[in-house]
Amino acid sequence: MTYHPNPDRYDEATFRRVGRSGLKLPPLSLGLWHNFGDTTSLETQRSILFKAFDLGITHFDLANNYGPPAGSAEINFGNILKQDLAAYRDELIISTKAGWDMWPGPYGRGGGSKKALLSSLEQSLKRLGVDYVDIFYSHRFDAETPLEETADALAQAVRQGKALYVGVSSYSGAKTREIAALLKERGTPLLINQPAYNLFNRWIEKDLLDAADEVGAGLIAFTPLAQGLLTNKYLNGVPQDARVNRPGGDFLRPEHLKEENIKRAQALNEIARERGQSLAQLAIAWVLRDKRVTSALIGASSAKQVEENVAALRNPYFTADELAEIDRYAVEGGINLWEKPSHDEAV
């Protein structure tokens, strides 16, 4: 069946400018980290992508190693793009990343070398079936590679026309300032940084928000739902079909579901109810409360879940009393699996 997108998809959609660039992103972007590998049916993947686009989500975020298996998310998205969304390519923002393990040998183990980044980008373009991506990211800071070389690689990707913009992920405030300066010297602005950020992982508030603002970059938050912890799924125990029990679900670990985190999530859920929201909707709206955060990356296992997350935008505002009450429970939960690269350490 031929897909025909909702003709009214932009009527209520809003967009935010990315830093000081000319690019605009929707406040919610769809991340293809989970649920777009070969363990999920193409029918389900299509339904998620189509529902997102029908609701005004135009940004689809990938990486070379998304799956499982690694690379399959790009292949599957590329096939759906070719078969169903090709006519709308100029409405879409497609991003991908390189930096973590992907193929055998020293160059496939990630990092920030020119060889690793540009080889990975070539592979991603082939899997996606496109000539360019809109945003290409250095997926992590690499303490073993001079940052000048990483900046060279990102700038070269733009000069070659294989990426329109470049970004970084999990870079600290200091390294964000540093690579922004290096990219500026090479005539390629830093567009955006993609950090982990949620109610139980607030590290970007210490310095990264200010750093991004200083260099004119946007921020796009991944894991706004704390790998599912900030949803109703774990409020009363761990269900059998939970991500923690599925292949590729090791980014939510049993220790993340410790009693203190569950109790805080339950308290936050009560605040959400008073606002007429689900816990997930509260968590998403909270991440977007600071205008320096351009967008929040949501994952979804169904089209219905996309609809529920988009509904967070209906009540995006918080009173001072609400924020103060949330702060009582929005504390570090020991869930930041990306702490090393975001603090400038070797992995």
Protein Blocks (a to p, Z undefined) as FASTA:
>chain_A
ZZdddfklmmmgccddehjbfbdcdfbdcdfkgopamkbcfklmmmmmmmmmmnopabdc
ddfkbccdehjlmmmmmmmmmmmmmmmmmmpccddddhiafbgcjklngpjdfklmmmmm
mmmmmmnopabdfbdcdfbdcfkbcfklmmmmmmmmmmnopafbdcdehiafklmmmmmm
mmmmnopacfbdcddddfklcklmmmmmmmmmmnopacddehklgnolaccklmnoccfk
bmklpghilmpcfklmgmklmmmmmmmmmmmmmnopafklmmmmmmmmpmklmbacdddf
bfklmmmmmmmmmmmcccfklmmmmmmmmccehlafklmmmnopaZZ
